[in-house]
Amino acid sequence: MYTSTEILNKVNTFIDQLPYDRRPASLYDPIKYVLSLGGKRIRPVLMLLAYNLYREDPERILMQAVALETYHNYTLLHDDLMDNADLRRGHETVHKRWDANKAILSGDSMLVLAYQRMQQCDGRHLQAVLDVFTETALEIGEGQEYDMSFETRNDVTEAEYIEMIRLKTSVLLACAVKIGAILADAPEDDIRNLYKFGEQLGLAFQLQDDLLDVYGDPAVFGKAIGGDITSNKKTYMLINAVNRADDEQRRELTRWLTATDFDREEKVKAVTALYDQIGIRQLCEQKINYYFDECRKYLAKVGVSDDRKQMLLDYTDEMMKRRK
């Protein structure tokens, strides 16, 4: 069996060697650029680790793993455009380096490329794989729409937020392990449990991202903390702060949420102090640990030996100990 580091190296090498023979090159240059920026490659690594639970040749499905990474980066490309973000992984976003029209067109082509790469699996698994992939792609769009609609609402509930991040983030992790298991001819019960494993892991992962945006170390996190606070993003932390605040805390929180002219550093400091008073950090950490425990329970139900699960367990442990 391979370690996650060995699998990551295989994924990166495969991406670096992908040919782009179609023309015009100007359409595909942004796609190559986006995929060259690296990142954690969590989704392809999870797919290959799930496959490796049953089979010893994960190289056989590298194209499908990279298809998922291509799709993930397509969503980031369009997200950056919708958010008017300047940077991604420390580099200019596509719409900044080129323009908005290029981001739209290259992003659309990237989506098609993701499907082209995914469908190169063997015919016996093709329908099942495309069914999972297509359902996941639809769900992610639904999650993005919920996320955008939350921007204009002040009554978003915790349950609504959890469902939004399930759709926008965690279903793609679940899709990764499910497709890996399908391509490895895993038993149906294992496929179901691996999907739930990925889904619960994704919820923990996104909540951890929310936490790091407030409490992460900027030197490690790679960007200034507090972006969610300054933009009034409806996160698990903000929703619970509003709901659990006393009258005085809620007035102070509302003052910052409605302020149109403010010092960024002052707002981040003030809202973080309110989170500390209300106990939001501990609440979020408890929720993260809950979903992480749930994901491990589903993995425990998968019918392979514990030693074969170890690489996947080690990788998920690393994910949940991340600081960026």
N, C-alpha and C positions, 0 to 999 in steps of 0.2 A: 504493500500500500504506500501511497505517496503522502508526504506532509503537505500542509497548506502552502508552505513556502515553495516547495517543489512545483505544486500545481500552479501557483501564481506566476512563477517563472515561465512555465509552459504557456500560460495564457498570454503573457506579455510578448513572448517570442512569436507566438502565432499571430498576434495583432500586428506586430512590427513587419511581418512578412506578407501580410495580405496584399494581393495585387489590386490596383485600381486602373484597369485598362480602358474603361469607357471614356468617352469624351462628351462634353468639354471638360478638361481637367479642372477648370475653375469651379465647376459644380461639386467636384469630389474633394478638392483641397480642404474646404472647411471640415468635411467628415474625417479626413485623415488627421487634421489638426486636433479636433475634439478627442479622438481616440488616442492620440499621442500624448495627451496631457496626463495620462496615468490615472491615479485614483486607487482606491482600495481593491477594486475588481471583486467585490463581495459576491455578487450574483453569479458570475461564472465559476468562482472558486466553490461556492456552495453547490452548484450543479455537479461539478466534477467530484467533489467529496461525497455527495449522495450516490452518484454512480459507482464510485470506488468502494462503497459498502458491499457491493455485489460482484463487481467485475474489476479486473486488474489492468484494463487498458483504457483509462480515461482519455488518452490521446484521440481515441476514435470519435469522441463527441466534442472535440474542441471547437468545431465550426458552430455547433448549436450553443455552446457556452458563450462564444463570442457574439453570436446573434443576440443573445440576451443583453450582453454588455453594449452592443450597438443600439438596441432599443432603449436601454436605460439612458445612454448619453443623448439620444434623440430627445427624450423627455426633458433632460437638463438644458439642452440647447433652446428648446421652445420656452421652458420655464424662465430662463435668463432673459429672453426677449420680452416675455410678459411682465417680468419684474423690473425690466430695464437695468439689469445688473451689469456692472462694468467688468467684474473679474470672476473667474471660475478657476479654482485650484491655483490661484496666484497669477493667472494669465488672462489676457483680454478675452472676453466672450466673443462669440462669432459675430454678433450684430455690431459690436464695437470695432473689431478688427476689419470686418468687411462692411456690411450694412444689414438693415432689417430684412430687405427682400432676399438677400443671400441666405440669411438665417432661416427664413421660412422655406425657401426652395430646397436648400441643402438638407434641412431638417426633414422635409417630406421624403426626399430621396433616401435619407438615412433610415427612415421607417421601412421603406420598401426593401432596402438592403437587409434589414434585420429579418424580414420575412424570407427573403431569398436565401439567407444563410441558415435560417431555422429549417427550411423545407429540404435541405440537403441530407437530412437523416434518412435511414433506410425506409422503404415503402411500408414495411410492416407496422412501423410506429408512427407514420406520418400523420394520420388523421387524429390520433390521440394527442400528439404533440401540438399540432396546430389548434386543436380545440382548446387546450389549456392556455396556449400563448394568446389566442384571440380573446378569450374571456378575460384574461388578465389585462390585456391592453385596453379593453373597454372599461374595466373597473378602475384602472389608473386615471383615465380621462374623467370618470365620474368623481373620483377623489379630488382631482384638481379643480373641478367645477365647485364642489362643496367648499374647498379651501378658499377659492376666490369669493364665493358668496358670503363666507364668514366675515370678510373684511368690512362689510356694510351692516353687520348685525351685532347687537350688544347682548343678545340673549342665547348665545351658543352654549349648549350644555356639555358636560363632560362626556356623556354617552355619544353625542353627535361628533365630538372631536375625536374620540377613539375610533369611531366608524370611518371618519375621514382619513385618518392616518393608516387605518387598515387597508383602505382602498388605494390611497396614494402611494404608500410605501411598502407595507408588509406583504401584500399579495404578490409582489414581484420576487421577494425572497422565497415565498411559498411556491411560486411557479418554478423557480430555479431548482429547488430540491425535488419537486414533483416530476419535472421533465427528466432530471437525472435518473430518478428511480424508474420512470417509464422506459427509458432507453436501456436500462439495465435489466429489464424484465423482472422487476421486483413484484412480490405478491401484492394484491390489491389492498389488503389491510395495511401493509407497510407504506404503500403510496399515500393512503389517506392520513396515516399518522405522521408521515414526513411532511405533508402539506401543512398540517396543523402545527407541527414543530416550526416550520418556516414562518408561518403566520404569527405565532406568538413571539418568536424571535424578532420579527420585524417591528412589532408593537414596542417591545422593550428597546430596540435599537433607536426608533424615532423619539421615544420619550427621553432616552439618554441624550439625543441630539438637542432636544429642548433644554435639558438640564445644563449641558455644556455651553450652550449659547449664553447662559446667565452666569454660571459658576466655573467655566473653563479657564485655563491659563492662556491668555492671549498669545504668549510666546510659543505654546505648544499647539493651541487650537488653530493657529494659522491665520486668524483674522481677529478684528476687534470684537470683544464680547458685547452682548447687549443689543444686537441687531433686532431681535424679536421684540425687545422692550421699546426701542425707539420707534418701531413701525406699528406698535400696538397689535402685534400679531396674536390672534386667538390661539394660544397654546394651552396645554394641560395646566401649566403653572399659572397663567393669567386668569383662566376660567375659575380655577379653584381659589385663587387669591380674592377675586371679586365675591365669590359665593361665601367664603369663610371669614372675610374681614368684619370687624366690628364697625360701628357707625363712623367713628373717627378715621379709622384706617380706610374705609370705603370712600369717604370724602377726599382724603389725600390721594388715593389711587385714581379716583375720577378726575381730580384736578390735573394729574399728569396725563391721563388718557385723552383729555379734551384739549390740552394745551397745544396751540399751533406754533408758538414761538418759545423755544426752550434750548437750554444748553444740553447737548447730548450726554456728556459725562455726568452732569448733575442729575438728569432724568434716570439714567441707568443706575446710578448710586442710590437714588431715593427709592425707586421701585424695588431694587434688590433688597434694600433695608426693610421695606414692607413685607417682601417675601419671607425674610428672615424672622420678622416678628410673628407672622401668621403660621410659620412652620411649613412653608411650601416646598422647600428643598427636601425635607424629610419625607413629606407626602409623595413627592415625585419619585424619590429613591425607593420607597416602599412599593409603588406601582411598577417600577422597572423590575424590581426583584420578583414581584408576583408573576409578571409575564415571562421572565427568564426561567423561573421555576416551572411554569406551565410548559414551556418549550422543552425542557429537559424531561418532563413527565411523558410527553408524546414520543420523544426519542427513545425513552426507556421501553416503550411498547413495540418498537421496531424489532422484527424477529431475526436479528443477526447478533453475533457474539459481541460482548462488551469491548473486546480488544479491537474489533473492526470498527466500532463506533468511536474509538478514542480520538482519532484524528479530527473528526467532526466536532466532538466535544471540546477538544483543545482549541479549535478554531473559534467556536462560539464563546468560549471563556475569554479568548483574546479580544473578540469583538466587544464584549461587555466590560472589559477593563480599559478600553481605549480612552484617550484624553483629547482626541481630536476627531 
